[in-house]
Amino acid sequence: MVTLGVIVLFRLGQSLPAPYVTVRAPEADHPLRRLLDLLTGGGLSTLPVFAFGVLPCLAAPPVLRGLIVVIPRLAALRAEGQAGARVLTRYRRRLTVVLGLLGAIGVLGFRGQDILDAHGAIAVVCLTAGTALVLRLAEVITDRGFGDGVRILVLVQVLAVLPSEFLRLYEKTGWAAIAVMAVVTLSVTVITIVVAQGQRRVPVRYAKRMIGVRAYGGTSTYIPLRFPQANSPAVLAAVLLSLPVLLPGAGWLGWLRDEGNPGRIAVYFVLVCLFAFNRAAVTQDMDKVAVELVRVGGFVPGIRPGPWTAEYLDFVNRRIIGFGAFCSGVVALIPVTGLALLDVSPRVPIAGVTLQVVLVFLVSVTLDTTRQAQALRLQRHYEPFLR
């Protein structure tokens, strides 16, 4: 109920017009318009109170990670454990609000509205406050609801702009769109679930220790190695392929605008695989895992502790993320190919990315909700025994 209530408030904020804002008709054929509608729920077209949706919440963590690399103080906070994590969380919230402020100033200034007068200042404050309120709504879902709040709100705003896209698709191709969308949905769902649920279990044993007259340790467990799911590689690839079209004198790159072009599809597949592999390789550090195993007295059978264990885990993990990156490319390729068969890419720019993000988000959010519901059921089942 908390999650549903927050979703209703979020959609209300995306429908409530901001004061003193001049609304103009959007450019229907702009190559990046569909992607902006995907990230903001169509808010940049009408500029409601929640005009930016969860876009600042999505942009703040990567910006903060970049600042951690540059600023030594932030790197020291990350190494302090939970205390440093709480401070970084406060910095992330403030950075989200700052990005909302900069976005409000940039959008209103781009539309030719004077932000220095009273009406312009009120509009900027209203849009910035909307960004802060969206951040709070996402945290409420994360703390008291089911799943990650940012991901659920992204799914909500994507589903808000998707019906019009499907209606346009149906008007152009008829019942063929229903058959192709059914095949695409089933394929993407199956592959996403298989990759998300799959794991490689590396066996680990712990050495026995004598404390007094009792022996401790000697148990066996495993390290689950997974491929981290993400939609960012597909979005980054789509943006990267759309940017050359906006450059002056880049008419020879016009084939990148058509999603049905075989060359664009091949480049898109390669970029998604590379981005997915790079993201997974950066987020998983096997050296830390090996150091932690040495600290607690664990070892992989047949592998010497220390650098040799890290090398073995990295050897296994790179093959897992290589296969996962290939599956991410296939998942990104299925909607693009299906829409190319329907020949709708000139009318619906980057529709394949929109469809893939919707399906993957729907599957991932469903899996997370199922896990949380199962954990809650087990917690209540065993609660009488823990008293």
Disulfide bonds with the S-S distance in Angstrom:
none
